[in-house]
Amino acid sequence: MLASKTIWITGASSGIGEACAYQFAREKANLILTASQAERLVEVQQECIRLGAQCKILPFDLSNLEEIDELTDRALASYGTIDIAFLNAGISQRGKMVETDFLVDQKIMNVNFFAPVKITKRLVPEMIENGGGTIAITSSISGKFGFPLRSAYASSKFALYGFFETVHAEYYNDNIRVVMVCPGRVHTNISYNALACDGNKHEQLDEGQAKGISSAKAAKKIVRAILAQKPEVLVGGNELLMVYIKRFFPGLARRIVRKIKPN
């Protein structure tokens, strides 16, 4: 099914992106992997090839918005087309709003929101010309409700919903499909790499993150949803109940959030 398909994954050097790369590799897809950690990306590439996929890597720091168009052109040139783009790369946050340097807010928005926006603006016309394609984007349950110590992170994830649901509506008749990937707590390095108020790494594996489902388990559900072109997939454990509490009981959701341990 995927043997002739080309899939581009950002944030592919660890966590959900890495695990999804292995899932797609087992299906013999043509893979393009992007992440800022070049050495780690080579290791993931080697494992994907061992699993039977063709795999090329494009190391890149997505906070460098000026060169995003060039990156996207290089991805498109890798195999001549891209059938599925999984825009998964992101950076989290640990800091109260007032105490967080505005440069931290900007970096989080650049990586989490503006980078996938620029990629999509460049990619969608090419997908349409080739008959269509699928864009999967990693948001978060923090894109459903605000959460302590995550003001910029939650904002970036809320923004992804607005932008990509609009893309889906505008280009549905051009055979463009959008899959919103909404993880809760998944055991990855996202809390370790999160930015503190001053822009330095948090460098801690938060308790909630440590108790999350494995990235491999999350990847199985995410890949199934992408291949089925589901509008949205929620991934996680009991914390996903908050999505439904917010939807049906918003006042209760606010009271609960105020009492949640931020990590």
N, C-alpha and C positions, 0 to 999 in steps of 0.2 A: 504493500500500500504506500509506503513512504520511500521506497527504493529510488524513485526518480524525483523526489521532492527535495527542495533546498530550504533549510531552516537556519535562521540567524538568531542567536541567543546572546543577549548582553548580560553582564553580571554572571558570566559562566565559569568563573574560577573557583567558586565555592557554593555551598548552600543549595538553594532551590535551583539556581541556574545550572550548576554542575550536575546535580542529580537528574534534571530533565535532559541534559545533554546525553547522559548515559542511556536514558530511556529511549530517546530518539535514535541513538547510535545502534541499539539492539534491533531497530527496525530498518537499519541500513540506509538511513537518510544521508543526504549531503549536508554537512554541518559547517557553519561559520560561527566561531566563538569569539566574543569580545569581553575583555575585562582589563582593569588597570594593572593587575599583578601578572606581568608577562611570564615569569618563571613558572608560576603555578598554572597558568593557562597552558603552557607546553605539556605539563603533566596530564592535564585533563584531555588535551588533544591526543596524546599517546594512548590513553585508555579508550577513548572513542574509536580510534583506529583499530585497537585490539579487539573491540567489540564488533567490528565489521563495517564501520562507517568511513566514508571519505570525510576528512575534517581539515579545515583551514582556520587559522587564528589571525585576529586583528587586534592586538593589544592597543588599548586606548583609554585615556582618562576622559570620561564623559563630562567633566566640568569644563573642558575646553570647547566651548560652544562654537568658536570661530571655525573649527576644523571638522565639525559634525557632517557637513555636506560632503566633504572629501572622504570621510570615513564611510558614509553610506554608499557613495559611488564605488569605493573599493569593495564593499560587501557585495554590491550588485554585480561587479565584474568577476567575482570569485568563481561563480558557476554560470553566469549569464542571466540569472533571474533569482528572485527570492519568493518562495511560496508562502512561508510562514515566518513572521518576525515575532520573537518573544522578547519584548522589551522589559527585561526583568531587573536590570541594575538599579540600585538605590542605596541611599545612605540614611541612617536613622539619627536620632537626636536624644540627648539627655540633658535637659536644662530648662529652668523656668523662663518664661517669655521675656520679662524685663531684664533678667541677668544675661541673656544670650546676646552675644555680639551680632550686629546686623549682617556682618560678613558671613556668619554661620548660616543665617536664614537664607542669604543669597546662594551660597554653595549648595545647600539642600534643595532649593527650588531649581537650580540649574541642573543638577544631576537627576533629580527625581521627576521633574516636570518638563523643563525646557529642552533637555536633551532628547527625550522621546518625542516631543512635539516636532523638533527640527528633523529628526529621522523620518517621522511619519510624513511630513510635508514633502520630503524628497522621494520617499519610497512609494507612496500611494499612486502617483501618476504612472510609475513603472509597472506596478501590479495591475492597474487597470488595462494598460497596454497589452499585458500578457494574459488577460482574461480574468484577473481577480486575485485575491489572496486573503490571508488571515493575519491580523495583528492581535497578539495577546499582550496584555500589559499588566504588570504586577502593581496592584494598589495595596490595600491593607484594610483590616477592620478599623484602623485609625483613619481611613478614608470615609468611614460611615459615621463616626462620632469623635469629638475632641477627647484628648487623653492627656493627663498631666505629664509635663516635661517633654511634650511632643508638638509644640505649637507649629513650628515650621514643617515638621515631618507630616503631621496630620493635614496641614494646608496643602502640601504638595500632592498628597494622596486624594484629597477631596477634588483638587483641580483635575487630576487624571480622569476621574469619572465624568466630569463635565465635558472635557475635551473629547474623549474617546467615544462616549455615547453619542455625541454630536457627529463625529466622523462616521459612526455606524449608520446614523440616520441619513446623512447626506450622500453616502456612497454605497448604500445597500444595493441599489439597482445596478451598480457597476461591479457587483459580485465581490465587494469588500466586506469582510466579516470581522467583528471585534469581539474578543473574549476578555472580560475583566477577571483577573485572578486576584482573589481577596484572601490572603493568608491571615490567620490569627497567630498563635504562637507555634513556631516551627523551630526546632533545635538547629540553629545556624550561628554564624559569627556576627550577625547583624548588630547585636547589642555591644559586642566587643569593639566593633568598628564605628559605632555611633559617635557623633560629635558632641563634646561637652560645650559648655557656654563659651569657652575661649577658643574653640575650634580644634582642640586636641582630642585624641581618641579617648572614649570612655574606658576602654581596656578592661572591661569586666563582662563576664557571661552572667547576665541577670538570671535570677531564680526562675522567673516565669518562662524565659527563653529555654533554660536548661530542662524544664519539664514539658516542653512542647513536643509535638510529634516529630518523627525523623524527617529529614529532607527527602529521603528515598520514598517514604510513604506519601509525603506531599506531592512528590513528582509524579507518581502513578496517577493520582487523581487529576492533577493539572494537565498532564499529557492527554489523558482521555477526554477531558473537557475541550482542549484545543482542537483535537482531531474531530470531535463532534460539533465544533463551532458553537458551544454553549455561550449564551450572552454573559454569564457570570458563574464562577465557581468559588465557593467558600471552602477554605482549607484550614483545618485545625481541630481543636477539641471543644470542651465545654464553653470556652470563652466566646465561641461563635453565637451563643445564645444572646449576647448583648446586641447583636445586629437586629434581632427580632424584637428585643425589648425596646430598642431605640425606635423601631418602626411603629410599634403599636402603643408603647407607653413612654413617650419622650420625657415626660417629667420624672418618672421613675428612673429612667436611664441616666439623667443628669445627677440624681442623688447617688446612684451607684458609682458613677465615675468619680465623684468627689471623694469617695471612700476607698477607691482602689489603690493598692500599693503601686506606684508608678512603674516599678521594674517587674 
